[in-house]
Amino acid sequence: MEILGKYGKEDLAILYIARYDEKVIEFVESVQPPVSREQKWVLILSTLYGCPLGCLMCDAGEYFFGEITKEGMIAQIDHMISPRFPDRKIPIPKLKIQFARMGEPTLNENVLELLRELPKIYDAPGLMPCVSTVAPSSSKKFLNDLISIKNNLYPPGQFQLQFSIHSTDPELRHKWIPGKIWSFQEIADFGEKWYKSGDRKITLNFAVAKDSKIEPKIIAKFFDPLKYFIKLTPLNPTSNVLKHKLDSGITKENVKDFILKSKFEDLGYKTMISIGNWEENEIGSNCGQFATQYIKGDVEIKKDYTCNDYNLLN
């Protein structure tokens, strides 16, 4: 694997751009101050070369060149782990490996193969895979297979599943996520099969725009607060967010008194506004922000990428 670019800060987040199998990928490592890397370390992998879904706020849909192999995903992990843990023995209490950078993971069966092998490859008692999906209609077999992987290969509470749903208005939800996706009822039916005692709650994620229609009472009709966790995230400043003139509903100014959070909590949901550090927007490590684009038949690093000031390469 050839590293083409490296951006960020060691004490916050680092974005890598690499060439693997003659194609370009991106992956991220991050910490969440004041929590140290020795306590929690997050690795965010790409699962596809681009993405075919074309979600409204995400830059990954600009191109799509197929699935990343199991070996390609391991190469991403190893590049981040090897400098600190060359023997693959990782004593960190919480090592989160998120399948959430470039690509919808349920479109790649190699993700399942990797998840079956991760506990054998890495000696990491704190290993916690995190699969984030928009629930495309084709994901049924993948997600059903994921149930047995979670139950048989990972300790209780050490596997995280997230559904990114973004709106409770069906028309607006389909505007944000084009194509055929699961209804709330289909997600809820699957959740009943997925969740068992001792599991982490299933996360329902909303990227909150100013014009988002998010009605907590509609969520309560389908999703049990004892089994589901609500995550509200700012709309990250991706190229597509700027192109479509979308504004984040969560800002530095309103985050402390964000009313939507209280409305979910009043219905019994544990709710988090997931910000991390606002500086990550400048580094460009947040969801949907990509440093690459398709130009004249090739994938190139964006010349106007927001984190150029953070370039760590010599």
Backbone hydrogen bonds, N-H to C=O, Kabsch-Sander energy under -0.5 kcal/mol:
donor,donor_aa,acceptor,acceptor_aa,energy
2,E,19,R,-2.2
3,I,1,M,-0.5
4,L,2,E,-0.5
4,L,17,I,-3.1
5,G,17,I,-1.9
7,Y,15,L,-2.7
8,G,310,Y,-1.6
9,K,13,A,-2.5
12,L,9,K,-1.9
13,A,9,K,-0.7
14,I,29,E,-2.8
15,L,7,Y,-3.1
16,Y,27,F,-3.3
17,I,5,G,-2.7
18,A,25,I,-2.6
19,R,2,E,-3.1
20,Y,18,A,-0.5
20,Y,23,K,-3.2
23,K,20,Y,-1.8
25,I,18,A,-2.9
27,F,16,Y,-2.0
28,V,44,I,-2.3
29,E,14,I,-2.1
30,S,42,V,-2.6
31,V,12,L,-2.8
35,V,32,Q,-2.1
39,Q,36,S,-1.4
40,K,36,S,-2.4
41,W,94,K,-2.3
42,V,30,S,-2.5
43,L,96,K,-3.2
44,I,28,V,-3.3
45,L,43,L,-0.5
45,L,98,Q,-3.1
47,T,102,M,-2.4
48,L,102,M,-2.1
49,Y,66,G,-2.9
50,G,48,L,-1.3
51,C,60,A,-1.0
51,C,63,Y,-2.2
56,L,176,W,-2.3
58,C,55,C,-1.3
59,D,288,G,-2.3
61,G,58,C,-0.5
62,E,59,D,-1.4
63,Y,60,A,-1.1
65,F,49,Y,-3.0
68,I,47,T,-2.1
73,M,69,T,-1.8
74,I,70,K,-2.4
75,A,71,E,-2.3
76,Q,72,G,-1.2
77,I,73,M,-2.0
78,D,74,I,-3.3
79,H,75,A,-2.0
80,M,76,Q,-1.2
80,M,77,I,-0.6
81,I,77,I,-2.6
82,S,78,D,-2.9
84,R,81,I,-1.3
85,F,81,I,-3.2
88,R,85,F,-2.2
90,I,88,R,-0.7
90,I,123,D,-2.5
94,K,39,Q,-1.1
95,L,126,G,-2.2
96,K,41,W,-2.1
96,K,94,K,-0.7
97,I,95,L,-0.5
97,I,128,M,-1.7
98,Q,43,L,-3.2
98,Q,96,K,-0.7
99,F,130,C,-2.9
100,A,45,L,-0.6
100,A,98,Q,-1.3
101,R,45,L,-2.7
103,G,101,R,-0.6
107,L,104,E,-1.9
108,N,105,P,-1.9
111,V,108,N,-1.7
112,L,109,E,-0.6
113,E,109,E,-1.5
114,L,110,N,-2.4
115,L,111,V,-2.5
116,R,112,L,-1.9
117,E,113,E,-1.0
117,E,114,L,-0.7
118,L,114,L,-2.1
120,K,117,E,-1.4
121,I,117,E,-2.0
122,Y,118,L,-2.4
123,D,88,R,-2.3
124,A,122,Y,-1.4
126,G,92,I,-0.5
127,L,124,A,-2.1
128,M,95,L,-2.8
130,C,97,I,-2.5
131,V,160,Q,-2.5
132,S,99,F,-1.0
132,S,130,C,-0.6
133,T,162,Q,-2.7
137,S,180,K,-2.4
139,S,136,P,-2.2
140,K,137,S,-0.6
143,L,139,S,-2.8
144,N,140,K,-2.3
145,D,141,K,-2.6
146,L,142,F,-1.8
147,I,143,L,-1.1
148,S,144,N,-0.9
149,I,145,D,-1.6
150,K,146,L,-2.7
151,N,147,I,-2.5
152,N,148,S,-2.3
153,L,149,I,-2.1
154,Y,150,K,-1.0
158,Q,155,P,-2.0
160,Q,129,P,-2.7
162,Q,131,V,-2.7
163,F,203,T,-2.9
164,S,133,T,-2.8
164,S,162,Q,-0.6
165,I,163,F,-0.8
165,I,205,N,-2.2
166,H,205,N,-1.7
167,S,165,I,-1.8
168,T,213,K,-2.6
169,D,213,K,-0.8
173,R,169,D,-3.0
174,H,170,P,-2.1
175,K,171,E,-1.3
176,W,172,L,-2.1
177,I,173,R,-2.3
182,W,135,A,-3.0
187,I,183,S,-2.2
188,A,184,F,-2.8
189,D,185,Q,-2.6
190,F,186,E,-2.0
191,G,187,I,-2.6
192,E,188,A,-1.6
193,K,189,D,-1.0
193,K,190,F,-0.7
194,W,190,F,-2.2
195,Y,191,G,-2.6
199,D,196,K,-2.3
200,R,159,F,-0.5
202,I,227,K,-2.6
203,T,161,L,-2.6
204,L,229,F,-3.0
205,N,163,F,-2.8
205,N,203,T,-0.6
206,F,231,K,-2.6
208,V,206,F,-0.8
208,V,233,T,-2.7
209,A,207,A,-0.6
210,K,247,D,-2.7
212,S,209,A,-1.5
214,I,212,S,-0.7
218,I,215,E,-1.3
219,I,215,E,-1.4
220,A,216,P,-2.2
221,K,217,K,-0.8
221,K,218,I,-0.7
222,F,218,I,-0.6
222,F,219,I,-1.3
223,F,219,I,-2.7
224,D,222,F,-0.5
227,K,224,D,-2.2
228,Y,224,D,-1.5
229,F,202,I,-3.0
230,I,270,K,-2.4
231,K,204,L,-2.6
232,L,272,M,-3.0
233,T,206,F,-2.9
233,T,231,K,-0.5
235,L,208,V,-0.7
236,N,234,P,-0.8
238,T,236,N,-2.5
242,L,238,T,-1.9
243,K,239,S,-2.5
244,H,240,N,-2.6
245,K,242,L,-0.9
246,L,241,V,-2.6
249,G,208,V,-2.8
250,I,208,V,-0.7
251,T,249,G,-0.5
255,V,251,T,-1.4
257,D,254,N,-0.9
258,F,255,V,-1.0
259,I,257,D,-0.7
261,K,258,F,-0.8
262,S,258,F,-1.0
263,K,259,I,-2.0
264,F,260,L,-1.9
265,E,261,K,-2.3
266,D,262,S,-2.3
267,L,263,K,-0.7
267,L,264,F,-0.9
268,G,265,E,-1.8
269,Y,264,F,-2.0
271,T,269,Y,-0.5
272,M,230,I,-2.4
274,S,232,L,-2.5
274,S,272,M,-0.8
275,I,273,I,-1.0
277,N,275,I,-0.7
280,E,277,N,-2.2
281,N,278,W,-1.5
282,E,278,W,-0.5
282,E,279,E,-0.8
283,I,279,E,-1.8
284,G,280,E,-2.3
285,S,280,E,-1.5
286,N,280,E,-0.6
289,Q,286,N,-1.8
290,F,288,G,-0.6
293,Q,300,E,-2.4
295,I,293,Q,-0.7
295,I,298,D,-3.4
298,D,295,I,-1.3
300,E,293,Q,-3.1
300,E,298,D,-0.5
302,K,291,A,-3.4
305,Y,302,K,-1.1
308,N,305,Y,-1.6
310,Y,307,C,-2.5
311,N,308,N,-1.6
312,L,6,K,-2.3
313,L,6,K,-0.6
